[in-house]
Amino acid sequence: MLLSSLGTSIANVALPTLAQAFSASFQEVQWIVLAYLLAITTLIVSVGGLGDITGRRLLLLAGILLFIAASVVCSVAPTLWLLIGARAAQGLGAAVMMALTMAFVGEIVPKARTGSAMGLLGTMSAIGTALGPSLGGVLIAGFGWRAIFLLNLPLGILTLLLAYRYLPADRPVRQADRAGFDIVGTLLLALTLAAYALAVTVGGGHFDGHSMALLLAAVLGGGLFVLAQARVASPLIRLAAFRNAVLSASLAMNALVSAVMMATLVVGPFYLSRALGLNAALVGIVMSIGPIISTLSGVPAGRIVDRLGAPFMVIVGLIEMAAGSFALSVLPAMFGIAGYIAALAVLTPGYQLFQAANNTAVMMDVHRDQRGVISGMLNLSRNLGLITGASVMGTVFALASATIDIATAPPEAVATGMRITFAVAAILIVGALAIALGSRALATRPSLPGDMS
């Protein structure tokens, strides 16, 4: 989990250096980040399902090896497009690690400690995200941009050795009992997700003709995927799983919550620099506070989930997030940097509490042969929330600021945009809270004769 999250964040800081090294435009070098994220988003459910069929330990080891090999190719790439291709392969390895790591938690951790394990995974993800920009900056300054990819060689080898040594061997499955792999469903899902992800990322929130065509392709692909899943003997995703109120609600809440958290990363830098007048160094310091709080709150959040129960703590986490979003809408205008930090200190632990509780609620009772694909679906809903949030919340911020170019907007306009954006974020979290309460009511309702819900 640490490796895959580090791979997400460490390349961002290198984009200006890479644009200069390859004499490329920002739009071209942006694909170094997009290729990695697209590979994870489009393939994470498929690799989770493949792990359920072929064996998770074997596939996880192969994924780590692919991540290491792709990192080495990245570090020696002589051209930009070879680097982008290697980043896509690295993203595939990261998708394997993310999906199967969470699936292994359901297999090797006792149910009474699942929350603590999920909280620890959240802490590792936060450490990787927080460490990437600062570590990447130091490596680029001291050794050049190739060092940020070579770093994965010793870390990857250590991870491979630990996984080989300590993860339990896959249970043998008779050939007659082995489910087939849904190749058609995998391709349809990958193409659908790629079309959607490109529509909301490449346009930067501005939906032109290309973006609308990609969205239409995603809708069409999604319809074909559902039809395919209803017809094959061994579907990638069993559509009947969505009748489970807990799973469906968890996926929806995960996407909404992730969209709100992405708003802090999209809106925060502009507000701190344009409205509060901070220089780049101070903006970086303040922006690092959120990941630091995430790192510190992940493990305690997991322990609280184990003690008080996942369904209840999902609701508590969402209430805390709603309060934090409202605070971000109000407190910075009243107290400046102190208000911004105070609001983050409410929002971020609420997010970690929600993540630990939501993942625990889903993974504790998943059947063994579905852990990989369900873990992939949880990660997918989070990723879709992040990329959608970057586009949609960025658009809300721009519209609320009533300006064409945020980078040159007056401080008052940016402050108004901040206030309205996080008021919308608070409404989204209240919506997620309503979903949580509704699913809990369905889950605790006594069954009636003939009730199939």
Secondary structure, 3 states (H helix, E strand, C coil): CHHHHHHHHCCHHHHHHHHHHCCCCHHHHCHHHHHHHHHHHHHHHHHHHHHHHHCHHHHHHHHHHHHHHHHHHHHHCCCHHHHHHHHHHHHHHHHHHHHHHHHHHHHHCCHHHHHHHHHHHHHHHHHHHHHHHHHHHHHHHHHCCCHHHHCHHHHHHHHHHHHHHHCCCCCCCCHHHCCCCCHHHHHHHHHHHHHHHHHHHCCCCCCCHHHHHHHHHHHHHHHHHHHHHHHCCCCCCCHHHHHCHHHHHHHHHHHHHHHHHHHHHHHHHHHHHHHCCCCHHHHHHHHCHHHHHHHHHHHHHHHHHHHHCHHHHHHHHHHHHHHHHHHHHHHHHHHCHHHHHHHHHHHHHHHHHHHHHHHHHHHCCCCHHHHHHHHHHHHHHHHHHHHHHHHHHHHHHHHHHCCCCHHHCCHHHHHHHHHHHHHHHHHHHHHHHHHHHHHHHHHHCCCCCCCCC
